[in-house]
Amino acid sequence: MLDAILAKFDAKTKLARPIYCVTREELAALPDNSAPWAKANNFKAKPGAVLLVPSADGKQVSAALIGVGDDPFVTGSLAKQLPEGLWRFASFSSFDARLATIGFLLGSYQFENYKHDTNASPSSSLSSRPKLMLDASLDHADIVRQIEGSFLARDMINTPTNDMGPDQIEAAAVKIAKTAKAKISVIKGDALLAKNFPMIHAVGRASASAPRLIDLRWGGSKKAPLVTLVGKGVAFDTGGLDIKPSSAMRNMKKDMGGAANVLGLAQMIMSAGLNIRLQVLISAVENSISANAFRPGDILTSRKGLTVEIGNTDAEGRLVLADALTYACEQKPDMIIDMATLTGAARVALGPELPPFFTNDEGFADALYAASTQEHDPVWRLPLWQNYNKALSSQVADMNNVTTDGFAGSITAGLFLQRFVDPSISWTHLDIFGWSPTNKPHASIGGEAQAIRALFAALAKRYT
């Protein structure tokens, strides 16, 4: 798909029409007939507003203007409003050329895999969409890996569970591994019990699609540091016997968003050839309802040996992550990063666009926040406030999987996971939403890649 919307810089190409990114104050300085045309059309350069400029003879479009502000991804508007043909950014004002390009490409994303409308306008086809020629200063391979990783995560989340269950999550991981020449193994069904992954098995056993732990490994030198990515791959979450209301269940195809984002990040890492050994662990399950579903009040023994009382079967993500995190620590990695669509409390605290992260690594906390600003891929740190640990207490087990007071849900979920992580290992947990609930210039309603560009930038800087 990217070949249809992205072209490498070619100094000999004169066919690319210019796009001018301008503020209101810069309108008067536009070249050719752009300034008088903007004035005649009362164009105020409102951020995201696009104005097409005709050629001198008025027979064709010769340029485009887009109003800019603080959001570099406002350029995503162009992908939906420019006519077909080759375009280039001719000016960036105070904009970052790389981010403006990424914004344009992110805005070009469309998920139409299930549409077969024979009356659809031909303008929706790839061949009739605008194509952007990279600025000479930009790294084509870098841009491609950023977009392909993001599109992978979006595609996986947007695909309905009937086509993106545990089997298909595994297939996606296998495909990525094959492309990158990585190794992959899968522990599936009752083999999870034999291999001591009891909580992954318990959560997924009621589904017609067997639960599994997917283990992808990539990298060469044994001397390279090991980085482990852990993703929550709950293909669909009914809530289990503590069943969700229909309104809360509607978008639960996105509950594998952690796995989708981890695979997008892994693809970026392997494409860039970072100097690490990479392990990707995905607990792929479906939290279904059947005669053998795990129950409220059950006590599960985790891989680590800690016992967990089930206060609510709808808090299943932390259970499947716990076994995977325990296994990750056994490999003695330099760093563990887990991603999960874990709590509604995170959305209440920070909304859908700003994922919280928790970490025991102060240096990486600073690096990740700096990278999130640099990449326009926002995250916000929340504390692992140890005083809240008591809210996870149980009278009959080592802990409960939920609290009873309803406070600080994202923090207490992070504290639950922390109990399964070796404190000597750098660990970062991201509680993502994985979904855009509104249309934005760079993202339409649907699955979303969150924090993976920031994570990639931070990891690339750490492991150069």
VOPAGU-2260 file (C-alpha; in pm, 1 decimal, decimal comma):
REM VOPAGU-2260
SITE   aa  ch    i         X         Y         Z
SITE  MET   A    0       0,0       0,0       0,0
SITE  LEU   A    1     277,9     248,4      86,7
SITE  ASP   A    2     415,7     237,4    -266,0
SITE  ALA   A    3      84,9     384,6    -383,0
SITE  ILE   A    4      99,4     684,3    -146,9
SITE  LEU   A    5     472,3     739,9     -88,2
SITE  ALA   A    6     755,1     810,7    -332,3
SITE  LYS   A    7    1125,9     847,1    -265,7
SITE  PHE   A    8    1279,4    1186,8    -331,3
SITE  ASP   A    9    1381,5    1230,1    -691,9
SITE  ALA   A   10    1562,0    1551,3    -784,0
SITE  LYS   A   11    1468,1    1499,4   -1148,2
SITE  THR   A   12    1097,3    1486,6   -1077,1
SITE  LYS   A   13     931,0    1818,1   -1155,6
SITE  LEU   A   14     578,1    1687,1   -1163,2
SITE  ALA   A   15     524,1    1698,4    -787,4
SITE  ARG   A   16     296,6    1987,4    -699,4
SITE  PRO   A   17     386,7    2194,6    -394,1
SITE  ILE   A   18     205,5    2191,8     -60,1
SITE  TYR   A   19     258,6    2505,7     147,5
SITE  CYS   A   20     216,4    2469,5     524,6
SITE  VAL   A   21     130,1    2816,8     648,3
SITE  THR   A   22       7,5    3012,7     945,7
SITE  ARG   A   23    -223,8    3308,6     902,0
SITE  GLU   A   24      70,4    3545,6     935,4
SITE  GLU   A   25     257,7    3377,2     649,2
SITE  LEU   A   26     -19,5    3393,3     388,5
SITE  ALA   A   27     100,3    3716,3     232,6
SITE  ALA   A   28     444,1    3570,9     160,1
SITE  LEU   A   29     321,0    3281,8     -52,6
SITE  PRO   A   30     470,4    3254,1    -404,5
SITE  ASP   A   31     303,5    3281,1    -744,4
SITE  ASN   A   32     -69,7    3340,4    -734,7
SITE  SER   A   33    -121,8    3155,2    -403,8
SITE  ALA   A   34    -142,2    3467,3    -186,9
SITE  PRO   A   35    -408,6    3649,9    -392,4
SITE  TRP   A   36    -601,8    3325,0    -434,6
SITE  ALA   A   37    -601,3    3269,8     -59,0
SITE  LYS   A   38    -724,2    3626,1      -6,7
SITE  ALA   A   39    -993,9    3593,2    -270,4
SITE  ASN   A   40   -1121,0    3275,2    -103,4
SITE  ASN   A   41   -1103,8    3422,1     247,3
SITE  PHE   A   42    -860,4    3148,4     347,5
SITE  LYS   A   43    -749,9    3215,3     705,9
SITE  ALA   A   44    -508,4    2923,0     743,9
SITE  LYS   A   45    -714,1    2764,4    1019,1
SITE  PRO   A   46    -525,5    2449,2    1129,7
SITE  GLY   A   47    -626,6    2161,4     905,4
SITE  ALA   A   48    -802,5    2377,9     648,6
SITE  VAL   A   49    -696,7    2301,0     290,9
SITE  LEU   A   50    -721,9    2527,7     -14,0
SITE  LEU   A   51    -643,2    2409,7    -366,2
SITE  VAL   A   52    -472,5    2669,6    -585,5
SITE  PRO   A   53    -545,1    2667,6    -960,5
SITE  SER   A   54    -286,2    2710,6   -1231,5
SITE  ALA   A   55    -262,5    3042,7   -1417,3
SITE  ASP   A   56    -496,7    2919,2   -1688,4
SITE  GLY   A   57    -737,6    2777,7   -1430,4
SITE  LYS   A   58    -745,0    2437,2   -1597,3
SITE  GLN   A   59    -577,4    2235,8   -1324,1
SITE  VAL   A   60    -465,1    2242,8    -961,8
SITE  SER   A   61    -110,6    2371,1    -932,0
SITE  ALA   A   62     -57,8    2384,8    -554,3
SITE  ALA   A   63    -224,8    2338,2    -217,1
SITE  LEU   A   64    -226,9    2534,9     105,5
SITE  ILE   A   65    -283,1    2390,3     450,7
SITE  GLY   A   66    -321,4    2590,0     766,2
SITE  VAL   A   67    -101,7    2473,4    1051,8
SITE  GLY   A   68     -83,7    2524,3    1426,0
SITE  ASP   A   69      58,7    2325,8    1713,9
SITE  ASP   A   70     -33,4    1980,5    1583,8
SITE  PRO   A   71     214,3    1853,7    1321,1
SITE  PHE   A   72     -24,3    1572,1    1228,5
SITE  VAL   A   73    -279,8    1819,1    1098,3
SITE  THR   A   74    -123,6    1733,7     760,9
SITE  GLY   A   75    -327,9    1414,7     771,9
SITE  SER   A   76    -612,2    1626,5     632,8
SITE  LEU   A   77    -428,1    1645,1     302,1
SITE  ALA   A   78    -455,2    1271,4     235,0
SITE  LYS   A   79    -832,8    1303,7     222,9
SITE  GLN   A   80    -861,2    1635,5      38,8
SITE  LEU   A   81    -591,0    1648,9    -226,6
SITE  PRO   A   82    -667,7    1528,3    -577,9
SITE  GLU   A   83    -471,4    1239,5    -721,4
SITE  GLY   A   84    -118,0    1289,0    -843,3
SITE  LEU   A   85     227,4    1349,8    -699,3
SITE  TRP   A   86     274,2    1611,2    -427,2
SITE  ARG   A   87     559,8    1746,6    -216,4
SITE  PHE   A   88     591,4    1968,6      85,6
SITE  ALA   A   89     742,8    2294,5     -34,2
SITE  SER   A   90     761,9    2462,1     304,2
SITE  PHE   A   91     717,7    2360,6     663,0
SITE  SER   A   92     709,2    2694,0     842,1
SITE  SER   A   93     800,5    2600,9    1197,4
SITE  PHE   A   94     683,6    2246,0    1129,6
SITE  ASP   A   95     896,7    1934,6    1153,4
SITE  ALA   A   96     929,2    1793,7     799,7
SITE  ARG   A   97     942,0    1435,1     922,1
SITE  LEU   A   98     636,0    1463,8    1144,3
SITE  ALA   A   99     441,1    1646,9     874,9
SITE  THR   A  100     515,7    1358,2     640,2
SITE  ILE   A  101     420,9    1095,5     898,1
SITE  GLY   A  102      99,0    1286,3     966,0
SITE  PHE   A  103      10,1    1285,6     595,7
SITE  LEU   A  104      72,8     912,1     566,4
SITE  LEU   A  105    -115,1     824,1     884,9
SITE  GLY   A  106    -406,8    1026,0     752,8
SITE  SER   A  107    -409,0     817,8     435,0
SITE  TYR   A  108    -502,8     500,5     625,0
SITE  GLN   A  109    -830,7     335,9     532,2
SITE  PHE   A  110    -971,2       8,1     661,7
SITE  GLU   A  111   -1202,9    -117,8     388,7
SITE  ASN   A  112   -1129,7    -490,3     394,6
SITE  TYR   A  113   -1495,7    -577,0     433,1
SITE  LYS   A  114   -1645,2    -331,7     185,3
SITE  HIS   A  115   -1761,3    -463,5    -149,3
SITE  ASP   A  116   -1970,5    -171,1    -271,8
SITE  THR   A  117   -1971,9    -192,9    -649,7
SITE  ASN   A  118   -2112,0     160,3    -661,9
SITE  ALA   A  119   -1821,7     305,8    -464,6
SITE  SER   A  120   -1653,1     607,9    -613,5
SITE  PRO   A  121   -1330,9     526,7    -798,0
SITE  SER   A  122   -1166,7     802,6    -594,6
SITE  SER   A  123   -1145,6     558,5    -305,6
SITE  SER   A  124    -899,9     334,5    -492,4
SITE  LEU   A  125    -528,0     356,0    -421,3
SITE  SER   A  126    -446,7     457,1    -778,0
SITE  SER   A  127    -662,0     768,7    -754,1
SITE  ARG   A  128    -530,9     894,8    -421,4
SITE  PRO   A  129    -263,0    1161,5    -370,1
SITE  LYS   A  130      96,3    1042,1    -349,8
SITE  LEU   A  131     361,1    1219,8    -146,0
SITE  MET   A  132     722,1    1256,7    -256,2
SITE  LEU   A  133     962,5    1260,8      36,7
SITE  ASP   A  134    1170,5    1564,8     113,3
SITE  ALA   A  135    1538,4    1511,0      34,1
SITE  SER   A  136    1627,3    1543,6     403,2
SITE  LEU   A  137    1419,0    1244,9     512,5
SITE  ASP   A  138    1513,2     880,6     558,9
SITE  HIS   A  139    1278,7     672,0     343,1
SITE  ALA   A  140    1338,3     348,1     536,8
SITE  ASP   A  141    1269,5     521,9     867,2
SITE  ILE   A  142     940,5     666,4     743,7
SITE  VAL   A  143     831,1     332,0     598,8
SITE  ARG   A  144     894,6     137,3     920,3
SITE  GLN   A  145     709,1     398,5    1126,8
SITE  ILE   A  146     402,7     377,4     904,7
SITE  GLU   A  147     405,6       2,7     845,8
SITE  GLY   A  148     428,0     -65,0    1220,3
SITE  SER   A  149     139,1     172,1    1287,2
SITE  PHE   A  150     -74,6      31,2    1006,1
SITE  LEU   A  151     -11,3    -324,0    1125,7
SITE  ALA   A  152    -144,3    -238,1    1471,5
SITE  ARG   A  153    -445,2     -56,6    1325,8
SITE  ASP   A  154    -530,1    -340,2    1087,4
SITE  MET   A  155    -515,1    -605,9    1357,1
SITE  ILE   A  156    -732,9    -408,9    1598,7
SITE  ASN   A  157    -987,4    -316,2    1331,6
SITE  THR   A  158   -1028,1    -675,6    1215,9
SITE  PRO   A  159   -1330,8    -834,6    1387,4
SITE  THR   A  160   -1276,1   -1126,1    1622,6
SITE  ASN   A  161   -1427,8   -1379,1    1383,4
SITE  ASP   A  162   -1117,7   -1310,5    1171,0
SITE  MET   A  163    -876,2   -1207,6    1449,3
SITE  GLY   A  164    -909,1   -1468,5    1721,4
SITE  PRO   A  165    -616,5   -1639,0    1894,9
SITE  ASP   A  166    -549,2   -1846,1    1580,4
SITE  GLN   A  167    -517,6   -1535,6    1363,3
SITE  ILE   A  168    -308,9   -1345,5    1619,4
SITE  GLU   A  169     -70,4   -1638,2    1606,3
SITE  ALA   A  170     -77,1   -1632,1    1224,5
SITE  ALA   A  171       6,5   -1260,6    1224,1
SITE  ALA   A  172     302,6   -1323,0    1453,3
SITE  VAL   A  173     420,9   -1610,9    1234,6
SITE  LYS   A  174     404,0   -1390,4     925,2
SITE  ILE   A  175     607,2   -1115,7    1090,9
SITE  ALA   A  176     860,9   -1369,2    1217,3
SITE  LYS   A  177     900,0   -1520,5     871,3
SITE  THR   A  178     961,4   -1181,3     712,3
SITE  ALA   A  179    1224,5   -1091,8     973,6
SITE  LYS   A  180    1376,1   -1444,5     982,4
SITE  ALA   A  181    1288,6   -1473,3    1349,0
SITE  LYS   A  182    1210,6   -1792,1    1540,0
SITE  ILE   A  183     866,9   -1854,2    1681,8
SITE  SER   A  184     715,0   -2116,9    1908,1
SITE  VAL   A  185     366,6   -2157,0    2052,8
SITE  ILE   A  186     245,6   -2328,6    2370,0
SITE  LYS   A  187    -120,1   -2405,6    2316,2
SITE  GLY   A  188    -421,0   -2551,4    2493,9
SITE  ASP   A  189    -357,1   -2801,1    2772,5
SITE  ALA   A  190      15,6   -2779,6    2699,8
SITE  LEU   A  191      -5,1   -2451,9    2892,8
SITE  LEU   A  192     -76,8   -2653,3    3206,1
SITE  ALA   A  193     207,3   -2894,2    3136,8
SITE  LYS   A  194     444,9   -2602,1    3081,4
SITE  ASN   A  195     315,6   -2413,8    3388,6
SITE  PHE   A  196     117,6   -2124,3    3245,6
SITE  PRO   A  197    -197,2   -2188,9    3451,8
SITE  MET   A  198    -353,1   -1841,3    3446,7
SITE  ILE   A  199    -327,8   -1806,1    3069,0
SITE  HIS   A  200    -499,7   -2142,9    3042,1
SITE  ALA   A  201    -769,7   -2055,5    3296,8
SITE  VAL   A  202    -870,8   -1733,6    3123,1
SITE  GLY   A  203    -886,5   -1883,2    2774,5
SITE  ARG   A  204   -1009,3   -2237,4    2832,3
SITE  ALA   A  205   -1379,8   -2158,1    2781,6
SITE  SER   A  206   -1326,1   -2048,5    2422,8
SITE  ALA   A  207   -1361,7   -2271,3    2118,0
SITE  SER   A  208   -1021,0   -2130,9    2015,5
SITE  ALA   A  209    -750,8   -2266,0    2246,5
SITE  PRO   A  210    -549,5   -2022,1    2459,7
SITE  ARG   A  211    -180,3   -1995,6    2381,2
SITE  LEU   A  212     148,9   -1824,8    2457,5
SITE  ILE   A  213     326,0   -1701,8    2144,7
SITE  ASP   A  214     704,4   -1668,4    2179,5
SITE  LEU   A  215     894,9   -1485,5    1902,3
SITE  ARG   A  216    1272,3   -1447,5    1920,0
SITE  TRP   A  217    1502,8   -1246,0    1696,0
SITE  GLY   A  218    1860,6   -1126,0    1701,8
SITE  GLY   A  219    2210,4   -1250,1    1654,3
SITE  SER   A  220    2491,8   -1201,3    1903,0
SITE  LYS   A  221    2442,0   -1355,2    2245,8
SITE  LYS   A  222    2629,4   -1055,7    2383,4
SITE  ALA   A  223    2355,8    -817,5    2267,8
SITE  PRO   A  224    2113,4    -713,2    2543,5
SITE  LEU   A  225    1782,2    -897,2    2558,2
SITE  VAL   A  226    1468,3    -683,4    2534,6
SITE  THR   A  227    1134,5    -854,3    2594,2
SITE  LEU   A  228     800,9    -717,8    2475,0
SITE  VAL   A  229     485,9    -860,6    2634,2
SITE  GLY   A  230     142,3    -804,4    2480,8
SITE  LYS   A  231    -208,3    -870,8    2605,1
SITE  GLY   A  232    -383,1   -1060,5    2327,5
SITE  VAL   A  233    -740,0   -1100,5    2450,7
SITE  ALA   A  234    -906,9   -1145,8    2114,7
SITE  PHE   A  235   -1247,2   -1073,1    2263,6
SITE  ASP   A  236   -1354,3    -999,9    2617,6
SITE  THR   A  237   -1709,6   -1084,2    2717,3
SITE  GLY   A  238   -1612,8   -1016,9    3076,7
SITE  GLY   A  239   -1647,8   -1388,7    3145,4
SITE  LEU   A  240   -1909,1   -1491,1    3399,1
SITE  ASP   A  241   -1899,1   -1132,7    3527,2
SITE  ILE   A  242   -2038,5   -1048,6    3185,9
SITE  LYS   A  243   -2010,1    -699,5    3046,8
SITE  PRO   A  244   -2320,5    -503,4    2945,4
SITE  SER   A  245   -2369,8    -493,2    2569,8
SITE  SER   A  246   -2254,4    -130,8    2543,0
SITE  ALA   A  247   -1922,3    -215,4    2708,0
SITE  MET   A  248   -1878,7    -531,1    2499,9
SITE  ARG   A  249   -1930,9    -368,2    2160,9
SITE  ASN   A  250   -1568,2    -275,2    2094,6
SITE  MET   A  251   -1401,6    -562,7    2275,7
SITE  LYS   A  252   -1246,6    -683,1    1952,5
SITE  LYS   A  253    -984,5    -421,4    2044,6
SITE  ASP   A  254    -886,4    -599,7    2366,6
SITE  MET   A  255    -593,4    -751,7    2179,9
SITE  GLY   A  256    -461,8    -400,1    2117,3
SITE  GLY   A  257    -160,3    -464,6    2338,7
SITE  ALA   A  258     -58,2    -760,7    2123,0
SITE  ALA   A  259    -119,2    -563,0    1803,2
SITE  ASN   A  260      93,0    -272,5    1922,5
SITE  VAL   A  261     370,4    -498,7    2048,5
SITE  LEU   A  262     386,2    -670,0    1708,4
SITE  GLY   A  263     393,3    -331,1    1534,5
SITE  LEU   A  264     681,2    -224,1    1759,1
SITE  ALA   A  265     863,2    -555,1    1708,4
SITE  GLN   A  266     834,5    -516,1    1332,0
SITE  MET   A  267     989,4    -168,5    1356,2
SITE  ILE   A  268    1274,9    -295,8    1574,7
SITE  MET   A  269    1356,7    -586,7    1346,4
SITE  SER   A  270    1331,9    -373,8    1031,8
SITE  ALA   A  271    1576,4    -123,2    1179,1
SITE  GLY   A  272    1812,2    -398,6    1294,4
SITE  LEU   A  273    1858,1    -260,9    1645,5
SITE  ASN   A  274    2153,6    -407,8    1831,0
SITE  ILE   A  275    1947,5    -620,7    2066,4
SITE  ARG   A  276    1811,3    -968,9    2107,4
SITE  LEU   A  277    1435,3    -941,0    2095,6
SITE  GLN   A  278    1175,4   -1162,4    2257,9
SITE  VAL   A  279     803,8   -1105,9    2202,7
SITE  LEU   A  280     556,1   -1283,4    2430,1
SITE  ILE   A  281     184,4   -1267,7    2354,3
SITE  SER   A  282     -81,6   -1429,6    2569,0
SITE  ALA   A  283    -350,4   -1492,1    2306,1
SITE  VAL   A  284    -686,4   -1592,3    2454,1
SITE  GLU   A  285   -1056,8   -1526,1    2427,5
SITE  ASN   A  286   -1239,1   -1456,3    2754,1
SITE  SER   A  287   -1555,8   -1650,7    2680,5
SITE  ILE   A  288   -1844,5   -1800,6    2874,7
SITE  SER   A  289   -1894,1   -2177,2    2887,9
SITE  ALA   A  290   -1938,5   -2458,4    3136,3
SITE  ASN   A  291   -1564,8   -2463,8    3205,4
SITE  ALA   A  292   -1515,5   -2086,5    3237,6
SITE  PHE   A  293   -1320,0   -1969,5    3539,9
SITE  ARG   A  294   -1544,0   -1824,0    3811,2
SITE  PRO   A  295   -1558,6   -1539,5    4061,8
SITE  GLY   A  296   -1417,0   -1677,6    4384,3
SITE  ASP   A  297   -1182,6   -1924,3    4215,1
SITE  ILE   A  298    -824,4   -1922,7    4341,6
SITE  LEU   A  299    -562,0   -1961,4    4070,5
SITE  THR   A  300    -199,5   -2050,9    4128,1
SITE  SER   A  301      21,8   -1845,8    3897,1
SITE  ARG   A  302     343,2   -1952,3    3724,4
SITE  LYS   A  303     531,3   -1762,6    3995,1
SITE  GLY   A  304     356,9   -1966,0    4264,3
SITE  LEU   A  305     155,7   -1673,8    4401,2
SITE  THR   A  306    -213,7   -1745,1    4447,1
SITE  VAL   A  307    -477,6   -1511,1    4308,0
SITE  GLU   A  308    -839,0   -1493,1    4421,8
SITE  ILE   A  309   -1069,2   -1402,3    4134,1
SITE  GLY   A  310   -1274,0   -1107,9    4250,2
SITE  ASN   A  311   -1396,7   -1040,8    3897,5
SITE  THR   A  312   -1355,1   -1243,0    3578,5
SITE  ASP   A  313   -1355,0    -919,0    3377,8
SITE  ALA   A  314   -1009,0    -837,4    3515,7
SITE  GLU   A  315    -855,8   -1112,7    3305,7
SITE  GLY   A  316    -586,9    -918,6    3120,6
SITE  ARG   A  317    -362,8    -886,0    3423,4
SITE  LEU   A  318    -386,8   -1262,6    3477,7
SITE  VAL   A  319    -260,1   -1358,7    3132,4
SITE  LEU   A  320       8,5   -1091,6    3152,5
SITE  ALA   A  321     125,3   -1212,8    3493,9
SITE  ASP   A  322     227,3   -1558,4    3370,8
SITE  ALA   A  323     399,0   -1406,7    3065,4
SITE  LEU   A  324     586,3   -1151,5    3278,2
SITE  THR   A  325     705,4   -1425,8    3513,9
SITE  TYR   A  326     836,0   -1623,6    3217,4
SITE  ALA   A  327     998,7   -1311,4    3071,6
SITE  CYS   A  328    1189,6   -1252,2    3395,1
SITE  GLU   A  329    1322,3   -1608,6    3390,5
SITE  GLN   A  330    1515,4   -1519,8    3074,2
SITE  LYS   A  331    1699,1   -1239,2    3260,9
SITE  PRO   A  332    1637,0    -964,4    3002,4
SITE  ASP   A  333    1788,8    -619,9    3016,5
SITE  MET   A  334    1441,5    -469,9    2982,1
SITE  ILE   A  335    1074,9    -573,4    2975,8
SITE  ILE   A  336     801,0    -361,5    2819,1
SITE  ASP   A  337     440,2    -473,7    2834,9
SITE  MET   A  338     143,2    -320,8    2655,7
SITE  ALA   A  339    -221,4    -386,1    2731,2
SITE  THR   A  340    -568,1    -242,1    2691,7
SITE  LEU   A  341    -595,6    -303,8    3062,4
SITE  THR   A  342    -826,0     -65,5    3248,2
SITE  GLY   A  343   -1112,6     172,1    3192,1
SITE  ALA   A  344    -968,3     366,7    3484,1
SITE  ALA   A  345    -680,8     481,0    3263,8
SITE  ARG   A  346    -930,4     636,7    3022,5
SITE  VAL   A  347   -1113,9     808,6    3307,5
SITE  ALA   A  348    -785,4     951,7    3433,6
SITE  LEU   A  349    -623,4    1057,3    3106,9
SITE  GLY   A  350    -876,0    1005,4    2827,8
SITE  PRO   A  351    -836,2     799,1    2510,0
SITE  GLU   A  352    -541,8     988,2    2355,6
SITE  LEU   A  353    -291,0     984,4    2641,9
SITE  PRO   A  354    -182,7     637,1    2757,4
SITE  PRO   A  355     -33,3     615,5    3105,8
SITE  PHE   A  356     289,2     428,7    3164,9
SITE  PHE   A  357     440,3     289,3    3482,5
SITE  THR   A  358     805,0     200,4    3529,8
SITE  ASN   A  359    1070,5     113,3    3784,9
SITE  ASP   A  360    1341,5     265,2    3561,3
SITE  GLU   A  361    1383,5     639,2    3615,9
SITE  GLY   A  362    1623,3     678,7    3324,3
SITE  PHE   A  363    1388,0     510,6    3081,6
SITE  ALA   A  364    1096,6     714,3    3214,3
SITE  ASP   A  365    1279,3    1031,7    3114,1
SITE  ALA   A  366    1384,6     885,1    2779,8
SITE  LEU   A  367    1033,5     767,0    2694,0
SITE  TYR   A  368     873,1    1098,2    2780,4
SITE  ALA   A  369    1133,4    1285,6    2572,6
SITE  ALA   A  370    1076,1    1049,1    2280,8
SITE  SER   A  371     698,8    1086,3    2307,8
SITE  THR   A  372     736,3    1462,3    2271,0
SITE  GLN   A  373     982,4    1426,6    1984,7
SITE  GLU   A  374     762,9    1179,2    1797,1
SITE  HIS   A  375     429,5    1345,0    1878,9
SITE  ASP   A  376     324,6    1011,2    2026,9
SITE  PRO   A  377     202,0    1110,2    2372,5
SITE  VAL   A  378     235,7     915,8    2698,3
SITE  TRP   A  379     211,7    1024,8    3060,7
SITE  ARG   A  380     375,3     866,5    3362,7
SITE  LEU   A  381     162,4     754,0    3657,1
SITE  PRO   A  382     313,3     632,0    3984,1
SITE  LEU   A  383     337,9     280,3    4119,6
SITE  TRP   A  384     201,2     411,6    4449,8
SITE  GLN   A  385     289,9     134,9    4691,3
SITE  ASN   A  386      38,0     237,7    4958,6
SITE  TYR   A  387    -238,4     113,9    4726,8
SITE  ASN   A  388    -105,6    -242,8    4734,8
SITE  LYS   A  389    -321,2    -319,0    5035,9
SITE  ALA   A  390    -630,8    -273,5    4819,3
SITE  LEU   A  391    -534,5    -597,3    4638,6
SITE  SER   A  392    -536,2    -802,4    4958,1
SITE  SER   A  393    -733,0   -1125,2    4993,8
SITE  GLN   A  394    -836,0   -1318,2    5302,3
SITE  VAL   A  395    -791,0   -1652,6    5128,2
SITE  ALA   A  396    -508,7   -1601,7    4876,8
SITE  ASP   A  397    -188,3   -1405,5    4827,6
SITE  MET   A  398    -382,8   -1137,4    4642,6
SITE  ASN   A  399    -707,0   -1052,6    4467,2
SITE  ASN   A  400    -717,4    -964,3    4100,4
SITE  VAL   A  401    -933,0    -656,0    4174,2
SITE  THR   A  402    -983,2    -403,0    4449,0
SITE  THR   A  403   -1306,1    -346,2    4636,3
SITE  ASP   A  404   -1289,5      32,5    4675,7
SITE  GLY   A  405   -1288,2     123,1    4303,4
SITE  PHE   A  406   -1009,4     377,8    4342,9
SITE  ALA   A  407    -694,6     418,4    4129,3
SITE  GLY   A  408    -778,4     128,6    3899,9
SITE  SER   A  409    -493,2     178,5    3654,8
SITE  ILE   A  410    -238,8     213,8    3934,8
SITE  THR   A  411    -356,8     -94,3    4122,4
SITE  ALA   A  412    -350,3    -294,3    3798,0
SITE  GLY   A  413      10,9    -184,8    3753,9
SITE  LEU   A  414      86,5    -284,4    4115,1
SITE  PHE   A  415     -67,7    -627,0    4049,6
SITE  LEU   A  416     164,3    -677,9    3751,9
SITE  GLN   A  417     465,5    -549,2    3945,2
SITE  ARG   A  418     434,4    -845,1    4183,7
SITE  PHE   A  419     529,2   -1073,5    3895,4
SITE  VAL   A  420     833,6    -874,0    3784,3
SITE  ASP   A  421    1187,7    -917,1    3916,9
SITE  PRO   A  422    1268,6    -576,1    4073,0
SITE  SER   A  423    1624,1    -594,2    3936,8
SITE  ILE   A  424    1494,3    -582,5    3577,2
SITE  SER   A  425    1397,0    -258,8    3400,8
SITE  TRP   A  426    1021,1    -285,9    3349,3
SITE  THR   A  427     770,7     -53,1    3186,0
SITE  HIS   A  428     395,5    -111,4    3164,2
SITE  LEU   A  429     170,9      83,0    2924,9
SITE  ASP   A  430    -207,0      86,2    2972,5
SITE  ILE   A  431    -319,8     183,1    2622,2
SITE  PHE   A  432    -665,8     237,2    2475,6
SITE  GLY   A  433    -576,5     118,5    2124,7
SITE  TRP   A  434    -868,1     303,8    1971,1
SITE  SER   A  435    -954,5     643,5    1827,1
SITE  PRO   A  436   -1313,3     723,0    1929,6
SITE  THR   A  437   -1333,0    1032,0    1706,4
SITE  ASN   A  438   -1208,4    1128,2    1362,4
SITE  LYS   A  439    -882,9    1322,6    1358,1
SITE  PRO   A  440    -672,0    1447,9    1066,7
SITE  HIS   A  441    -426,6    1158,7    1108,1
SITE  ALA   A  442    -664,6     892,3    1242,3
SITE  SER   A  443   -1021,0     794,5    1165,7
SITE  ILE   A  444   -1245,2     620,7    1418,3
SITE  GLY   A  445   -1105,7     275,3    1485,8
SITE  GLY   A  446    -796,3      87,2    1593,3
SITE  GLU   A  447    -494,6     295,2    1680,2
SITE  ALA   A  448    -122,3     247,5    1733,1
SITE  GLN   A  449     -28,1     415,7    2058,8
SITE  ALA   A  450     318,6     478,8    2201,4
SITE  ILE   A  451     505,9     244,8    1966,0
SITE  ARG   A  452     679,2     521,8    1774,1
SITE  ALA   A  453     786,2     678,3    2104,2
SITE  LEU   A  454     901,7     342,4    2238,3
SITE  PHE   A  455    1096,1     270,6    1921,4
SITE  ALA   A  456    1272,6     607,5    1940,2
SITE  ALA   A  457    1362,3     554,5    2305,9
SITE  LEU   A  458    1488,5     201,4    2242,7
SITE  ALA   A  459    1686,0     307,5    1934,8
SITE  LYS   A  460    1861,7     573,2    2142,5
SITE  ARG   A  461    1930,5     334,0    2430,4
SITE  TYR   A  462    2060,3      49,5    2216,7
SITE  THR   A  463    2266,4     219,9    1947,4
